[in-house]
């Protein structure tokens, strides 16, 4: 299974990435990813429909105590925003590869498997 960062969901919804990129893989998301992607009042209706469908079809990786503890450790080790810390902790705790366009935000984390599907 692959964990998708918020930007990957957005890029699929707005057509920057084709939906075929995820056609042959199980995808998951951290709870914060759904909040980040859907939490804007100005999302075009067509993108909102695509995002909602993607979230309904992907696995929600629960925000467990272990994920929270790992996110705290990540933020203590190096300054990073809360969303990225939760997403990274989710990938680490569930042993998932993370797809993101923002490789730089995660490259410092030991044990992270990070892929930029645009490259």
ZAMARLUM-443213 format. One line per field, with one value per atom (N, C-alpha, C): residue in three letters; x, y, z; residue number from 1. Coordinates in steps of 0.02 Angstrom, whole numbers, plus 32768, in hexadecimal, padded with zeros to 4 digits. Layout:
N
marfi [ALA/...];
x [X/...];
y [Y/...];
z [Z/...];
tormi [NUM/...];
***
This chain:
119
marfi [UNK/UNK/UNK/UNK/UNK/UNK/UNK/UNK/UNK/UNK/UNK/UNK/UNK/UNK/UNK/UNK/UNK/UNK/UNK/UNK/UNK/UNK/UNK/UNK/UNK/UNK/UNK/UNK/UNK/UNK/UNK/UNK/UNK/UNK/UNK/UNK/UNK/UNK/UNK/UNK/UNK/UNK/UNK/UNK/UNK/UNK/UNK/UNK/UNK/UNK/UNK/UNK/UNK/UNK/UNK/UNK/UNK/UNK/UNK/UNK/UNK/UNK/UNK/UNK/UNK/UNK/UNK/UNK/UNK/UNK/UNK/UNK/UNK/UNK/UNK/UNK/UNK/UNK/UNK/UNK/UNK/UNK/UNK/UNK/UNK/UNK/UNK/UNK/UNK/UNK/UNK/UNK/UNK/UNK/UNK/UNK/UNK/UNK/UNK/UNK/UNK/UNK/UNK/UNK/UNK/UNK/UNK/UNK/UNK/UNK/UNK/UNK/UNK/UNK/UNK/UNK/UNK/UNK/UNK/UNK/UNK/UNK/UNK/UNK/UNK/UNK/UNK/UNK/UNK/UNK/UNK/UNK/UNK/UNK/UNK/UNK/UNK/UNK/UNK/UNK/UNK/UNK/UNK/UNK/UNK/UNK/UNK/UNK/UNK/UNK/UNK/UNK/UNK/UNK/UNK/UNK/UNK/UNK/UNK/UNK/UNK/UNK/UNK/UNK/UNK/UNK/UNK/UNK/UNK/UNK/UNK/UNK/UNK/UNK/UNK/UNK/UNK/UNK/UNK/UNK/UNK/UNK/UNK/UNK/UNK/UNK/UNK/UNK/UNK/UNK/UNK/UNK/UNK/UNK/UNK/UNK/UNK/UNK/UNK/UNK/UNK/UNK/UNK/UNK/UNK/UNK/UNK/UNK/UNK/UNK/UNK/UNK/UNK/UNK/UNK/UNK/UNK/UNK/UNK/UNK/UNK/UNK/UNK/UNK/UNK/UNK/UNK/UNK/UNK/UNK/UNK/UNK/UNK/UNK/UNK/UNK/UNK/UNK/UNK/UNK/UNK/UNK/UNK/UNK/UNK/UNK/UNK/UNK/UNK/UNK/UNK/UNK/UNK/UNK/UNK/UNK/UNK/UNK/UNK/UNK/UNK/UNK/UNK/UNK/UNK/UNK/UNK/UNK/UNK/UNK/UNK/UNK/UNK/UNK/UNK/UNK/UNK/UNK/UNK/UNK/UNK/UNK/UNK/UNK/UNK/UNK/UNK/UNK/UNK/UNK/UNK/UNK/UNK/UNK/UNK/UNK/UNK/UNK/UNK/UNK/UNK/UNK/UNK/UNK/UNK/UNK/UNK/UNK/UNK/UNK/UNK/UNK/UNK/UNK/UNK/UNK/UNK/UNK/UNK/UNK/UNK/UNK/UNK/UNK/UNK/UNK/UNK/UNK/UNK/UNK/UNK/UNK/UNK/UNK/UNK/UNK/UNK/UNK/UNK/UNK/UNK/UNK/UNK/UNK/UNK/UNK/UNK/UNK/UNK/UNK/UNK/UNK/UNK/UNK/UNK/UNK/UNK];
x [802A/8000/802C/8013/8035/800D/802F/800F/8018/7FE1/7FE5/7FE4/8013/8014/7FDA/7FC9/7F92/7F9B/7FD9/7FE4/7FD6/7FE0/7FD1/7F86/7F5F/7F16/7F00/7F1B/7F09/7F1D/7F59/7F71/7F49/7F31/7F05/7EC3/7EA8/7E67/7E68/7EA0/7EA2/7EC0/7ED1/7EE9/7F34/7F5A/7FA3/7FC0/7FA4/7FB7/7F7B/7F88/7F50/7F3A/7EFA/7EE1/7F01/7F1A/7F39/7F76/7F93/7FCF/7FC2/7F84/7F72/7F47/7F3D/7F0E/7F21/7F61/7F76/7F96/7F84/7F9F/7F69/7F6D/7F41/7F5C/7F30/7F45/7F25/7F4A/7F32/7F3E/7F1F/7F29/7F29/7F4F/7F4E/7F10/7EF5/7EB8/7EC2/7EFC/7F0A/7F08/7F18/7F18/7ED1/7EA1/7E5B/7E47/7E5A/7E4A/7E6B/7EAB/7ECF/7EB2/7EA3/7E8C/7E44/7E1A/7DD3/7DC2/7DF1/7DE3/7DE8/7DD9/7DD9/7D94/7D7E/7D3B/7D39/7D73/7D75/7D87/7D7F/7D8D/7D59/7D6F/7D3E/7D15/7CD6/7CA8/7CC1/7CDD/7CF5/7D2F/7D5C/7D94/7D7C/7D4A/7D2E/7D10/7CEF/7CD3/7D0B/7D40/7D78/7D9A/7DA7/7DC7/7D9D/7D5C/7D30/7D31/7D31/7D35/7D77/7DAE/7DF0/7DF4/7DDA/7DDC/7DAF/7D76/7D49/7D68/7D92/7DB1/7DF4/7E10/7E51/7E48/7E7B/7E7A/7E8B/7E62/7E71/7E9E/7EDB/7F0A/7EFE/7EE4/7ECE/7F06/7EF1/7F1E/7F21/7F4C/7F52/7F81/7F83/7FB2/7FFA/8009/804D/805E/802E/803A/8045/801C/8023/8068/807B/80BC/80F5/80F0/8125/8126/80EC/80E9/810A/80FE/811E/816A/8182/81CA/81E8/81C5/81DD/81E2/81B0/81B1/81E5/81F3/8227/826D/8275/82B6/82C7/8294/82A0/825F/8265/8229/8206/81C7/819D/8155/812C/80E7/80C0/808A/8063/804A/8030/8016/804B/8086/80BC/80D2/80D4/80E8/80B6/8076/8044/8047/804F/8054/8092/80CB/8109/8102/80E6/80DE/80AF/807C/804D/8072/8099/80BF/80EF/8111/8141/811F/80EA/80C8/80A7/808E/806D/809D/80DC/810F/80F9/80E7/80CF/80FE/8101/8125/80F9/8118/80F4/80FF/80C9/80CE/80C0/80EE/80E7/8110/80FC/8124/8158/814C/8178/81AB/81D6/8209/8233/8243/826E/8251/820F/81EF/81F9/820D/8211/8255/8282/82C1/82EE/82E4/830D/82F7/82C0/82A4/82BF/82E2/8300/82CA/82D4/82A5/826A/8264/822C/823A/8206/8207/81DD/81FE/81DB/81E6/81AF/81B1/818B/81A9/8185/816D/812B/8112/8115/8126/812F/8174/81A2/81E5/81EE];
y [7FC5/8000/803E/8072/80B2/80E8/8110/8148/8186/81A8/81E3/8222/824F/8290/82BA/82EE/831A/8333/8347/8363/8331/82F1/82BF/82B9/82BA/82BA/82F7/8331/836F/836C/8353/8350/831E/82E9/82BB/82DD/82FF/8320/8358/837D/83B5/83A2/8362/834B/8350/8368/836B/8325/82F7/82B0/8288/8258/8230/81FD/81ED/81BB/8177/816A/812A/811D/8152/814B/8120/8120/80FA/80BD/80B0/807B/8036/8028/7FE3/7FDF/800C/800A/801A/7FFB/800E/804F/807E/80BE/80CA/80EE/8101/814B/8163/81A9/81B0/81E0/81F2/821E/821C/8243/828D/82A8/82EF/82FF/82CE/82DA/82EA/82C6/82D4/831A/832C/836F/83A5/839A/83CC/83D3/839B/839E/83B8/83A6/83B9/83F8/8412/8448/848E/8496/84D8/84E7/8525/8537/8545/854B/855E/8524/84E6/84AE/84AC/84AA/84A4/8463/8466/842E/83EE/83F2/83B5/8396/83BF/83A6/8389/83A8/838F/8349/833F/82FC/82C8/82DB/82AC/829E/82D2/82C8/829B/82A9/8281/8238/822C/81E8/81C7/81EB/81D0/81BD/81E9/81D9/819E/8199/8161/811F/8121/80E5/80D4/8101/80F4/80E0/80C1/80AB/80E5/80EF/8121/80FF/8118/80FC/8121/80FF/8121/8147/817C/81A4/8183/8152/812C/8150/8138/8153/814C/8115/810A/813D/814E/8181/81C5/81D5/8214/8218/81E3/81E3/81EB/81CA/81D0/8217/8235/827A/82AA/829F/82C9/82C2/8284/8278/829A/8296/82B6/8302/831F/8368/837D/8353/8363/835E/8330/8326/835D/8376/83AB/83D1/8411/843A/8425/8415/8405/8414/8420/8432/83F4/8400/83CB/8399/83B2/8385/8356/8370/8346/8313/8328/82FB/82C1/82CF/829A/826C/8289/8260/8234/8250/8228/81F2/8203/81D2/819A/81AB/8179/8149/8165/813B/810D/8128/8100/80CA/80DC/80AC/8073/8082/804E/8030/8046/802E/8035/8072/8081/80B0/80A8/80D8/8116/8150/8190/81AE/81BE/81E2/822B/8256/829D/82C3/8300/832B/8350/8353/8377/8349/832B/82FD/831F/835E/8383/8384/8382/8385/8345/830F/82CE/82AC/82C8/82A5/829D/82C7/82C3/828B/826B/823A/81F4/81DA/8198/8162/8137/8100/8110/814F/8162/8149/812D/811A/814E/817A/81B2/81B1/81BB/81BB/81F9/821A/8251/8235/8229/820B/823A/8279/82A7/82A0/827E/8277/8234];
z [8000/8000/8000/7FE2/7FDD/8001/8029/804B/801F/8010/7FE6/8011/8002/8022/8006/8029/8014/7FCD/7FBC/7F7A/7F42/7F4E/7F1C/7F10/7F45/7F3D/7F15/7F25/7F02/7EB9/7EAB/7E66/7E3D/7E5A/7E36/7E28/7E5B/7E53/7E20/7E1B/7DEB/7DA8/7D9F/7D5E/7D54/7D84/7D7D/7D79/7D9E/7D9A/7D80/7D54/7D3B/7D6F/7D6F/7D9E/7D94/7D58/7D4A/7D76/7D90/7DBA/7DF8/7E0F/7E4B/7E3B/7DFB/7DE7/7E00/7E05/7E16/7E5B/7E87/7ECA/7EFD/7F36/7F6D/7F8A/7F95/7FB1/7FF4/801E/805F/806B/80A0/80B3/80FE/8116/815D/8168/81A3/81B1/81A3/81B1/81A5/815B/8130/80E8/80D0/80E9/80D5/80ED/8129/8143/8118/8108/80E0/809A/807A/8035/802E/805C/8057/807E/80A4/80D1/80B5/8075/8055/803A/8044/802C/7FE1/7FC2/7F7B/7F4C/7F62/7F37/7EFF/7EC0/7E89/7E92/7E7F/7E8A/7E6A/7E2E/7E0D/7E33/7E4E/7E75/7EB8/7ED5/7F14/7F0A/7ED2/7EC3/7EBB/7E98/7E8E/7ED1/7EF8/7F39/7F66/7F69/7F93/7F7D/7F3D/7F22/7F34/7F2D/7F3E/7F88/7FB3/7FFA/800C/7FEA/7FF7/7FE1/7FAE/7F92/7FB1/7FD8/7FF7/8040/805A/80A0/80CE/8101/8134/8168/816D/819E/81E0/8212/824F/8274/8293/82BD/8302/8308/8346/8377/83B4/83E5/83CD/83AB/8391/835B/8331/82FE/831F/8350/8374/8396/83B8/83D9/83A7/836E/833B/831F/8314/82FB/832C/836C/83A0/839C/8396/8391/8353/831C/82DF/82E6/8306/830F/8342/8373/83A3/8384/8354/8334/8303/82DF/82AD/82A3/829C/8292/8251/8257/821D/822F/81FB/820B/8221/8243/8262/822E/81F6/81C2/81A9/8198/817F/81B4/81F3/8229/8230/822B/8230/81F3/81B8/817B/817E/8191/8197/81CB/8204/823A/8224/81FF/81E5/81B6/8188/815A/817F/81B1/81D7/8200/8223/824F/8229/81ED/81C5/8191/8192/8164/811B/8109/80C6/80A1/8060/8036/802F/8034/802E/7FE9/7FC6/7F88/7F96/7F83/7F8E/7F5A/7F4C/7F21/7F4C/7F8C/7FBA/7FDB/7FB5/7FCE/8005/7FFB/802A/8071/8077/80B9/80E2/80BF/80E0/80DC/80B4/80A7/80E5/8117/8154/8183/8176/81A4/8194/81C4/81BC/81B5/8184/817A/814C/8137/810B/80C5/80A7/805F/803C/8016/7FF6/7FAB/7F86/7F3D/7F24/7EF1/7ECF/7E8D/7E86/7E48/7E0B/7E16/7DDE/7DBE/7DDF/7DC5/7DA4];
tormi [1/1/1/2/2/2/3/3/3/4/4/4/5/5/5/6/6/6/7/7/7/8/8/8/9/9/9/10/10/10/11/11/11/12/12/12/13/13/13/14/14/14/15/15/15/16/16/16/17/17/17/18/18/18/19/19/19/20/20/20/21/21/21/22/22/22/23/23/23/24/24/24/25/25/25/26/26/26/27/27/27/28/28/28/29/29/29/30/30/30/31/31/31/32/32/32/33/33/33/34/34/34/35/35/35/36/36/36/37/37/37/38/38/38/39/39/39/40/40/40/41/41/41/42/42/42/43/43/43/44/44/44/45/45/45/46/46/46/47/47/47/48/48/48/49/49/49/50/50/50/51/51/51/52/52/52/53/53/53/54/54/54/55/55/55/56/56/56/57/57/57/58/58/58/59/59/59/60/60/60/61/61/61/62/62/62/63/63/63/64/64/64/65/65/65/66/66/66/67/67/67/68/68/68/69/69/69/70/70/70/71/71/71/72/72/72/73/73/73/74/74/74/75/75/75/76/76/76/77/77/77/78/78/78/79/79/79/80/80/80/81/81/81/82/82/82/83/83/83/84/84/84/85/85/85/86/86/86/87/87/87/88/88/88/89/89/89/90/90/90/91/91/91/92/92/92/93/93/93/94/94/94/95/95/95/96/96/96/97/97/97/98/98/98/99/99/99/100/100/100/101/101/101/102/102/102/103/103/103/104/104/104/105/105/105/106/106/106/107/107/107/108/108/108/109/109/109/110/110/110/111/111/111/112/112/112/113/113/113/114/114/114/115/115/115/116/116/116/117/117/117/118/118/118/119/119/119];
***
